[in-house]
């Protein structure tokens, strides 16, 4: 899964659960930015590159989610 797919799935989950989701480019260098899910956030790297399994798990943990929530 790449960064765009991850963001799309988080936004879809947010709509389904009525949780605000936003992406802030100002909180990051270069192609990095901060993805907010409610009051929690994670740093999203280049959205065109693949996210490895370890990083994916860490990002989901920061958002208080798990792989089952995304259907991964």
PLY file of the C-alpha trace (Angstrom):
ply
format ascii 1.0
element vertex 72
property float x
property float y
property float z
element edge 71
property int vertex1
property int vertex2
end_header
0.00 0.00 0.00
1.36 3.44 -0.85
0.76 6.71 0.99
-2.14 7.77 -1.25
-3.97 4.49 -0.66
-3.37 4.76 3.09
-4.75 8.31 3.21
-7.77 7.30 1.11
-8.56 4.36 3.43
-8.19 6.54 6.55
-10.51 9.18 5.05
-13.08 6.50 4.16
-12.90 5.07 7.69
-13.27 8.58 9.14
-16.44 9.21 7.13
-17.83 5.84 8.18
-17.11 6.51 11.89
-17.83 10.27 11.79
-14.24 11.16 12.69
-12.56 14.25 11.25
-9.60 13.44 8.97
-7.21 16.01 7.52
-3.73 16.27 6.03
-1.42 19.15 6.95
1.58 19.70 4.68
2.91 22.45 6.95
3.99 19.91 9.57
6.69 18.14 7.62
9.68 18.55 5.40
9.57 17.99 1.68
6.93 15.42 0.81
6.15 14.59 4.46
3.07 15.84 6.24
0.85 15.14 9.20
-2.31 13.05 8.80
-4.88 13.71 11.51
-7.54 11.19 12.53
-9.68 12.90 15.16
-7.27 14.18 17.82
-4.52 11.70 16.90
-1.96 12.05 14.12
0.84 10.32 12.29
3.49 11.50 9.86
2.82 10.44 6.30
5.88 10.24 4.08
5.97 10.54 0.30
2.47 9.49 -0.75
3.70 7.85 -3.95
6.04 5.40 -2.22
5.16 2.07 -0.68
4.68 1.84 3.09
6.46 -1.15 4.60
4.65 -3.48 7.02
6.51 -2.25 10.10
5.90 1.41 9.34
2.25 0.69 8.49
1.74 -0.96 11.89
3.44 1.94 13.67
1.34 4.53 11.83
-1.88 2.67 12.62
-0.86 2.40 16.30
-0.29 6.18 16.40
-3.83 6.67 15.07
-5.28 4.13 17.52
-6.28 1.76 14.71
-5.29 -1.73 13.56
-5.05 -3.48 10.20
-8.55 -4.94 10.55
-10.00 -1.41 10.65
-8.61 -0.80 7.15
-9.37 -4.25 5.85
-5.68 -4.97 5.20
0 1
1 2
2 3
3 4
4 5
5 6
6 7
7 8
8 9
9 10
10 11
11 12
12 13
13 14
14 15
15 16
16 17
17 18
18 19
19 20
20 21
21 22
22 23
23 24
24 25
25 26
26 27
27 28
28 29
29 30
30 31
31 32
32 33
33 34
34 35
35 36
36 37
37 38
38 39
39 40
40 41
41 42
42 43
43 44
44 45
45 46
46 47
47 48
48 49
49 50
50 51
51 52
52 53
53 54
54 55
55 56
56 57
57 58
58 59
59 60
60 61
61 62
62 63
63 64
64 65
65 66
66 67
67 68
68 69
69 70
70 71
